[in-house]
Amino acid sequence: MHDNIRRRYALADFSVEYRAGKGWFFGRQLDKASDFQGPYKSIPSVTLMIARTFRKEIERRDKPFTLAE
């Protein structure tokens, strides 16, 4: 990896909503509510899934900068 190069990534905005009797759902802001992922039982669970989505996005974008060791 190039440690001396600064890399900055703008990540997508997410919306989170609670649906009574179902649980927590999340999706990108421009997605239809029917495209949201879920249900998740708690706020920590839904935020963890958003964090995993961010991680995958950063790894995908950063792949060209990663060198084989």
C-alpha positions in Angstrom: 0.0 0.0 0.0 1.2 3.5 -0.7 1.4 4.9 2.9 2.6 8.3 1.7 -0.4 9.1 -0.5 -3.5 10.7 0.9 -6.7 9.1 -0.2 -10.2 10.4 0.7 -13.5 8.8 -0.2 -16.9 10.4 -0.1 -19.4 7.7 1.0 -23.0 7.5 0.2 -25.8 8.8 2.4 -28.0 6.3 4.1 -31.5 6.5 5.4 -32.7 4.4 8.4 -36.3 3.9 9.2 -38.3 2.0 11.8 -41.4 0.1 10.6 -43.8 -0.7 13.4 -44.0 -4.4 14.0 -41.2 -5.2 11.6 -38.0 -3.5 12.8 -35.2 -1.3 11.4 -34.5 -0.9 7.7 -31.8 1.0 5.8 -31.0 2.0 2.3 -29.4 4.7 0.2 -31.3 8.0 0.3 -32.3 7.8 -3.4 -33.6 4.2 -3.1 -37.3 3.5 -2.8 -38.4 2.3 0.6 -39.2 -1.1 -0.8 -35.5 -1.5 -1.8 -34.3 -1.0 1.8 -32.5 -3.8 3.5 -33.8 -5.3 6.7 -35.5 -5.9 9.1 -32.9 -5.5 11.9 -33.9 -5.9 15.5 -31.9 -3.0 17.0 -30.2 0.3 16.1 -26.8 -1.3 16.8 -27.6 -4.0 14.3 -28.6 -1.7 11.5 -25.7 0.7 12.1 -23.3 -2.3 12.0 -24.7 -3.3 8.6 -24.2 0.3 7.3 -20.6 0.2 8.6 -20.0 -3.1 6.7 -21.4 -1.6 3.5 -19.0 1.4 4.0 -16.1 -1.0 4.5 -16.9 -2.9 1.3 -17.2 0.4 -0.7 -13.8 1.7 0.7 -12.1 -1.6 -0.1 -13.5 -1.6 -3.6 -12.3 1.9 -4.3 -9.0 1.5 -2.6 -8.1 -1.8 -4.5 -6.1 -0.1 -7.3 -3.8 1.4 -4.6 -3.1 -1.9 -2.8 0.1 -3.6 -3.8 0.7 -7.3 -3.5 3.2 -8.1 -0.7 
